[in-house]
């Protein structure tokens, strides 16, 4: 057993600006009047972000120091999650635990750090599949996140989510989750490997566009089981019902960059190569981050 007790906690003052429930899953009895940061529609939109033709995008930049959404567009559009849902799978597994068996820890770490799909599938089945998403939505206060379609219950990557809900998830992880759970998950996201276990390049978007320190959970789906150009560590290359964009590839970059939460979700035209989509996402991420400062 690996103990999760007795590690230093992190005290965070104030209210969750992106909304949500307490760690016990209960809705607070009373809330202050909504602030501008809680209403993405009133946040000031910034220029100089160009989404490539044929690409559907949703993005959010949230500043933890000021407690404000600095930039957003399409923040409540739904996308299929791909591997971004692994953060929710990990949080759900850890909920209420003070110890993690060594065997489970040996699966959790590569699931988060190197996007191990086999580990995610095992935790998904053990947690009740879509019930993981339903519990997470209640506890964290996610508004657009839904389980996979009823006819695809085993497809955890078909979970529907939005950029704003991903930002809420990072806020919950950083500000509400038990310190030991936060340290475990964030520690692995800080050590994200250049290559996923499936040999896809993980260093598109945030890792290639923005300076460290960062911690990331990437997502990709629809490019085939085997990449056309397998990733090699250290190699730098260009890189109603919810709409899941089935039939078109998705590529997501999400994470914490310094004191900011950055989420960029994208759906690409059918037939897009991974390399072309990765370059689009990296360029878009640079624009989004710079626009948040303008």
C-alpha positions in Angstrom: 0.0 0.0 0.0 1.1 3.6 -0.7 -0.1 5.9 2.0 -1.8 9.1 1.0 -2.0 10.4 4.6 0.1 12.9 6.3 1.3 14.9 3.3 1.2 18.7 3.3 -2.1 20.2 2.2 -2.7 23.4 0.2 -5.0 26.0 1.6 -6.8 28.1 -1.0 -9.0 31.0 0.0 -12.1 32.2 -1.8 -14.8 30.8 -4.0 -14.5 28.6 -7.1 -15.0 31.1 -9.8 -15.9 28.5 -12.4 -18.6 27.2 -10.2 -19.2 23.6 -8.9 -19.9 21.6 -5.8 -17.9 20.9 -2.7 -15.7 17.9 -2.3 -18.6 16.0 -0.7 -20.6 16.4 -3.9 -23.2 18.6 -2.3 -24.3 21.8 -3.8 -23.5 24.7 -1.5 -26.5 26.0 0.4 -25.9 29.6 -0.8 -23.7 31.3 -3.3 -22.8 34.9 -3.9 -24.1 36.7 -6.9 -22.3 35.4 -10.0 -19.2 37.2 -11.0 -18.1 38.1 -14.5 -15.6 35.2 -14.4 -18.4 32.8 -13.8 -20.2 34.0 -16.9 -18.0 33.3 -19.9 -20.3 35.4 -22.1 -19.3 38.6 -20.3 -15.5 38.0 -20.2 -13.7 40.3 -22.6 -12.8 38.6 -25.8 -9.4 39.2 -27.2 -8.2 39.6 -30.8 -5.6 37.8 -32.8 -6.8 34.2 -32.5 -7.4 32.5 -35.9 -9.0 29.1 -35.8 -7.9 27.2 -39.0 -10.6 26.7 -41.6 -12.6 23.5 -41.1 -11.5 23.2 -37.4 -14.0 23.5 -34.5 -12.4 24.8 -31.4 -13.2 25.6 -27.8 -10.7 27.3 -25.5 -10.3 28.9 -22.1 -7.4 30.6 -20.3 -8.1 31.0 -16.6 -5.8 33.0 -14.3 -5.6 31.6 -10.8 -3.9 34.7 -9.3 -6.7 37.1 -10.4 -9.5 34.5 -10.3 -10.6 35.5 -13.8 -11.2 34.0 -17.2 -8.8 35.9 -19.4 -9.9 34.5 -22.7 -12.5 32.1 -24.0 -14.3 31.1 -27.2 -16.6 28.2 -27.7 -16.1 27.4 -24.0 -19.3 25.3 -23.7 -19.0 23.4 -27.1 -18.8 19.7 -26.5 -16.1 17.5 -27.9 -15.3 13.8 -27.3 -12.8 13.7 -24.6 -10.2 11.3 -25.9 -7.6 10.8 -23.1 -8.4 14.1 -21.3 -11.0 12.0 -19.4 -8.2 10.2 -17.6 -8.0 13.0 -15.1 -11.7 12.3 -14.1 -11.0 8.5 -14.0 -8.1 9.1 -11.7 -10.0 11.5 -9.4 -12.9 9.2 -9.2 -10.7 6.2 -8.3 -8.9 8.2 -5.6 -12.0 9.7 -4.0 -12.2 8.7 -0.4 -8.9 6.7 -0.4 -6.1 7.3 2.0 -4.0 4.4 0.6 -3.4 3.2 -3.0 -2.2 -0.4 -3.5 1.1 -0.6 -5.3 -0.4 -2.4 -8.2 -3.0 0.3 -8.8 -0.3 3.0 -8.4 1.7 1.2 -11.1 -1.3 1.7 -13.5 -2.3 5.2 -12.4 1.1 6.7 -13.1 1.6 5.7 -16.7 -2.1 6.4 -17.4 -1.5 10.0 -16.5 2.1 10.5 -17.5 2.1 8.4 -20.8 -1.6 8.1 -21.5 -1.8 4.3 -21.0 -5.1 3.2 -22.5 -5.1 -0.3 -21.0 -4.9 1.2 -17.5 -7.7 3.6 -18.3 -9.9 0.7 -19.5 -9.3 -1.3 -16.3 -10.1 1.6 -14.0 -13.1 2.5 -16.2 -14.6 -1.0 -15.8 -13.9 -1.1 -12.1 -15.5 2.3 -11.5 -18.8 1.4 -13.3 -18.0 3.0 -16.7 -20.3 5.9 -17.3 -21.1 6.1 -13.6 -17.6 7.6 -13.2 -18.7 10.6 -15.3 -22.0 11.0 -13.5 -20.3 11.1 -10.1 -17.6 13.4 -11.3 -20.2 15.9 -12.8 -22.0 16.0 -9.4 -18.9 16.3 -7.2 -17.0 18.9 -9.4 -20.1 20.7 -10.7 -19.5 20.0 -14.4 -22.2 21.4 -16.7 -21.5 20.0 -20.1 -19.8 16.7 -19.3 -21.8 13.5 -20.2 -21.0 9.8 -20.2 -20.4 8.0 -23.6 -23.4 7.2 -25.8 -25.5 4.3 -24.4 -24.5 2.0 -27.2 -20.8 2.6 -26.5 -20.5 2.3 -22.7 -16.9 0.9 -22.8 -15.6 3.8 -24.9 -14.3 6.1 -22.2 -12.8 8.4 -24.9 -16.4 9.1 -26.1 -17.2 11.1 -22.9 -18.5 14.5 -23.9 -16.8 17.5 -22.3 -16.3 21.2 -22.9 -13.3 23.5 -22.4 -15.0 25.2 -19.5 -15.6 21.9 -17.8 -12.0 20.9 -18.2 -10.9 24.2 -16.6 -13.4 23.5 -13.8 -11.8 20.1 -13.3 -8.3 21.6 -13.0 -9.6 24.1 -10.5 -11.2 21.3 -8.5 -8.0 19.3 -8.6 -5.8 22.3 -7.5 -8.2 23.8 -5.0 -10.6 21.2 -3.6 -9.1 17.8 -4.0 -7.2 16.3 -1.0 -3.6 17.4 -1.1 -2.2 13.8 -1.6 -4.6 13.2 -4.5 -3.6 16.5 -6.1 0.1 15.8 -5.6 -0.2 12.4 -7.2 -2.1 13.5 -10.3 -0.3 16.8 -10.8 3.1 15.2 -10.2 2.5 12.8 -13.1 1.1 15.5 -15.4 4.3 17.5 -14.8 6.3 14.5 -15.9 4.3 13.9 -19.1 6.5 11.9 -21.5 7.3 13.1 -25.0 5.7 9.9 -26.4 2.5 8.2 -25.4 2.6 4.4 -24.9 0.9 4.1 -28.3 3.8 5.9 -29.9 1.9 9.1 -30.6 3.8 12.4 -29.9 2.4 14.0 -26.8 4.3 17.3 -27.1 1.9 19.3 -29.3 0.0 22.3 -28.1 1.1 23.5 -24.6 4.5 21.6 -24.4 5.7 22.9 -27.7 4.0 26.3 -27.6 4.6 27.5 -24.1 7.5 27.6 -21.7 7.8 25.5 -18.5 6.7 25.1 -15.8 3.6 23.2 -17.1 1.7 20.1 -16.3 -0.4 18.6 -19.1 -3.0 16.0 -20.1 -3.3 15.6 -23.8 -5.9 13.9 -25.9 -6.0 12.4 -29.4 -8.5 10.2 -31.2 -9.3 9.3 -34.8 -5.8 9.1 -36.2 -5.6 5.3 -36.2 -4.2 2.8 -33.8 -0.6 3.2 -35.1 0.9 6.6 -35.9 2.1 7.2 -39.4 5.3 8.7 -37.9 6.0 6.9 -34.6 7.1 9.2 -31.8 10.7 8.9 -30.6 11.6 10.4 -27.2 13.5 13.7 -27.7 12.5 14.1 -31.3 11.1 17.6 -32.0 8.6 17.7 -34.9 5.8 20.1 -36.0 3.6 18.8 -34.5 -29.1 18.1 -28.1 -27.1 15.0 -27.6 -23.5 16.1 -27.2 -21.7 16.5 -30.5 -18.8 14.1 -30.3 -17.6 14.8 -33.8 -17.5 11.1 -34.7 -15.8 10.4 -38.0 -13.5 13.4 -37.5 -10.2 13.4 -35.5 -9.9 15.3 -32.2 -6.7 16.8 -30.7 -6.8 18.4 -27.3 -4.1 20.2 -25.2 -5.0 21.0 -21.6 -3.0 21.8 -18.5 -1.6 24.2 -16.0 1.0 26.7 -17.1 2.5 28.6 -14.2 -0.5 30.1 -12.5 -2.8 29.7 -15.5 -5.1 26.9 -16.6 -5.0 26.5 -20.4 -7.5 24.4 -22.3 -7.6 24.1 -26.1 -10.0 21.5 -27.6 -10.2 20.9 -31.3 -12.1 18.8 -33.9 -10.4 18.5 -37.3 -11.6 17.8 -40.9 -11.9 14.1 -41.7 -8.6 12.8 -43.1 -6.4 15.3 -41.3 -3.0 13.8 -40.5 -1.8 13.8 -36.9 1.2 16.0 -37.9 -0.9 18.6 -39.6 -3.5 18.7 -36.7 -0.7 18.9 -34.1 0.8 21.9 -35.9 -2.6 23.6 -36.0 -3.1 23.0 -32.3 0.4 24.2 -31.4 -0.1 27.4 -33.4 -3.6 28.0 -32.0 -2.3 27.5 -28.5 0.4 30.1 -29.0 -2.2 32.6 -30.3 -4.6 31.8 -27.4 -1.9 32.3 -24.7 -0.6 35.5 -26.3 -4.1 36.9 -26.8 -4.9 36.4 -23.1 -2.2 38.9 -22.4 -3.4 41.5 -24.8 
